[in-house]
Amino acid sequence: MKRISIIFFNTKKTFIMSSAIALLLAMPSCKDWLDMPSYNASDTETVFSDETTADMYVQGCYRGLIHQEMYYQLGMGETVVHSSEDGSTNNSKYNVCNYFYDTTSPYTVTTIYKEQYRVIESTNIAISQLNKMPETDKRNALLGEALAIRAFCYYNLIRIYGDVPAVWTPLEEMDPNDDNTFYPKRSPRDVIYDQIVSDLQTAVNYIPWYSEGGNPTYERLTKQGAYGLLARVALYAGGYSLRWNLETNDASSMKMGRRSDEARVRELYQIASDACQAVVSKGENSLIQNKNGMSGFQHLWYNFCQRNFAETTPEILWELAQYGENTNSNFGVLAQPGSRGGVFGSRKAMQFMLPTYYLSFDRKDTRRDVSCTAYSIYFLNAGAASDTYVDVGTTLSCIMPGKFRISWCTEPQEAAKRNLNIPVLRYSDVLLMYAEAQNYLNNSPTQAAKDALQKVRDRAGIGSMPVPSDMQGFEDAIVQERKWEFAGEFNLRTDLIRMNRLAKELAATKQDMKNLSDRAGKYANTPVYRLYKFQKDAQKYGDKFLALEYIDLTDAAEIAIIKDVPTDAAEYDAFQRKVADMVKAHGITIENGDKWYPANMFQAYTSSYNGNARKAVGFAAGFNALQIGNIIYTKPTGSAENGGNYPNWIEAPDGSDGLYYGFKENCVELLPFAAKAAGHPMIDNPNLTQHPGYK
């Protein structure tokens, strides 16, 4: 009897698990499967003796495919999303976000390596066994899924670690006397890329289109998803990465570069272009457009949070299923506007949006207020059940993520679980990858490339923005468009690396943040004061609320009025009358009971001025907090508001902290293997060589 094996390739003590199918449950979005007892077959031939049980096994290969580290530790530091971990800056999320890595402390990712190889071993078993089954359309579709899932795992490993061990055979079929079975060495990434590109080319021939596959959602890979993944992997395979001499492991050999075969690079870009074109030409997918009073972008993400697949399937080409009592990730718990008590419970936002990103949007761009929230949910008094909960306006130092906000979701089983699938691939990505590949292949954007970019911009409401005609200008536009479109979808960081843009983009963002702090350069006229409309929170799941109404104040006379916030409650009504007249002067109708309050956007949320302004509309004294890490909301953005120095989260005077303080070009573009204790690759595998920048 053969046993189904799952191997963690970072340890000599390989875990061989009988009844591994018990761990590989069927698709976690399908609650009926999750409520079934564990599948107990221990014989691989039995599992793959018919297509029904083989299907169950392949579904199980999706489970755990995206680990928390991908969207938390590595979902930040890309000039868009940043860490706001509570307490101090001395934690893994903050340091990894700022490119400070250490092999023997928590300041590197430790679980992705193990989890990706766990799935790789599962898919190796599936691929081996499916190849022994009679060829049918169903068998081919399952084989295509397994090949694509394995390719996705290697893509993740390479973009994070570079050259990694390549294992294509199940453990049970390998020679136990071969040292490389238990201690595999690094393999050249280009060899791995070529293999998984070939595998994906096979997969797209085997997996049916969504309309032909019979699956009700894109939670399983379709031909669209496989083509999109092929395009993404091909662009990475042909793009830049940090490379070094694997034979000598010499730190002086580290440099950013493409593979040396220019013809192959071009071929890979052509593969990406053709893959995207295949999805576009099929005509089954499109960008979600304005509907039911929402912009297309809001309609997409609101319905994504609501798990309304009928509304999102035109655009979402692959999403990882996360639903049920047994399988439900914390995706989205960390990236949201923050909530204190009430219906949603107390959930802190552990990520925030850099204010330079928030300010980068054109005012007509409908994506800003979906991806960014300048509000948080808090109570007016002491947080009792009968209290009034408010969507309270924030300052520039605490703009929070919005695509996965709590109020848009369905009610979860528990606070740390959100019933949110994990988005992996969207149609807008196919369009922008196609535009990028066409630009590269033709040394300038083709009309097809311009049209693809134009579609994304039209949906966002910025279709009138000029489209560059030169190669570099068009690439710059694609980079910026990807930031506006894909904030919080945890691919931007490595996208900048494969385009050899990381050092440039980080330096520009840090300088922009300094200029914003000093109100200099293009930020010289950024409004300091804002009027927010007092907004009660609906306190119900499925609330469609998007953004607070506000007025940015630039008139000196108006600023003079709101700078004088009363501290005596007897003066509040008179102050509100002055503010109401100001709001009317901006063409906004004041309804009965409406209130507005000012905020100094460059001060800390907790400043005396901002606290007094909120008291003037009913906030009780002493409730001057937000549900976000206090290293952010208690700090200002402006240098003038910080004693003439940049706040430490922008740049510490001694250089020990601040944006990207750990960045070292030609080093941190890839992470080291963890080497802290047993269970980490460098401890358990003597044949692994460390990233030469971290010896």
C-alpha angles and dihedrals in degrees: 000000000000121000125220106244133206115190131197101204094205096075141058087216092076113196111233110186126195111209091026088161086073087067094042099066121182122268106322094216090065104082093194090062092047093054092053120100117260116280107246106193112132099180116088092204089056093049091050097038092098137021096245096062091036087056091053090052094050091049087055091057089071092062114108092000092139113045123202091252090067095061099029113036094023098031091078139055095063096114091266112062124034138183122266098175111170124249112019136352090248098100138101098253095051095044097045088048088055095044096251107140131176123181096212101043133056090271096105135053113272109174107046092074093054096042096048092052090047089058092041091057090049092051091045088058091048094048093048095047097040090054088060093054124090111272114256133147090260094049090048092050091052091047090050091052092050092049091049094047091051090049090052090054094051091046089056094047094049096046089051104036107014115218108028136170113287114216117175101162130071114255092241089061095049128094108261089204093059109095090213090064091071100019107039117184129223113283123208108271093221090060090051092046092052090051096050092044087055090046091052091049087056091045095055089056092051105040116077126233115265092254091054102039102074096227114129096218142026090252087108121054116267129185087268092055093044091050091048091049090048090054093048094048092046091054090050091046091052095038135082127287138162107273137183140170105283092197097055098023086212114172091214089064093062114115141140112258149132125251110285096241102089092184090057091048089055091046090053092052088050090051089052092048093048092047092053091045090054091057093045093047093050088066098208095115136059143159115276109251134204112302140160093007093308131109113250091253093052091044089054097051097037090055091042089057089046090051089234097157094177089067099042105040095090090064110022105079097177132008126171110239115241115169139114140057094282102040119035122131128210090241108147095017091100097039107059141092096272128248131214115205123309124093094331096047124222110313121163123215106232094185131056136188118247108246090230087062092048090050093046094075123098108244090243093055108112092199097072098073091043095051096035130043121199089192141065133198114253140148128251100224131007101328100254118159090257093050124116113252119209138197092229121200117243136205130250093271093061110043104146137205117272114180093086101033117164096236092059093054133088115255109279129221089245138359097261092052122068108182086235122145116220113247112227106165136011135188091244087061090054090052094048094044088051091050091049094049093047091050091053096045094050100035087238136039116286119216088257090056092050091048092052092052090044092057091056092047094046091055090049093052096248099099091131092065110114116256113221118237099201124084098242095041091050092049089051089052092050092051091052093043091053089054093051093045105039107036110151095012091108102232102091095085095059092036088064089050096051089050091048090238103116101098092043094047095046092049092048093048093049091050090047090052090052091049091049090049090051093039088234136139114004089355095056092105099038105137113252097197129053132181114220124197113237105247127186115216116239092223094214135110111251094035107158095207110141113175144346119258110245143169122215107218122220103151112104094217093053092046090052090056098049095041087068099069111175121237094193113085089216089068097050097092093051090049091050090053090054091048091047091054089051092051091049089051087061091058097257120135116233112218124201109285096015116144132184130194133192129238130193099224095199096052125078116273086242096053118128092247095052092043092052091047091057092046088058090067097043111284110143120240113265097031098102102132141102132212094248133091110293093227084077113031095046091052130078128231097215123081091213088056089052101056094274094303130103112256110259092248088064098037132333116223091241095043093245093120141018139087112342092345091159097051115130115174116233090021117055096045084095129037126238123242112261114256105174104108147337110313093043120107099240093049097046102037116057091185094062117098119213125239099275092232089064105044 
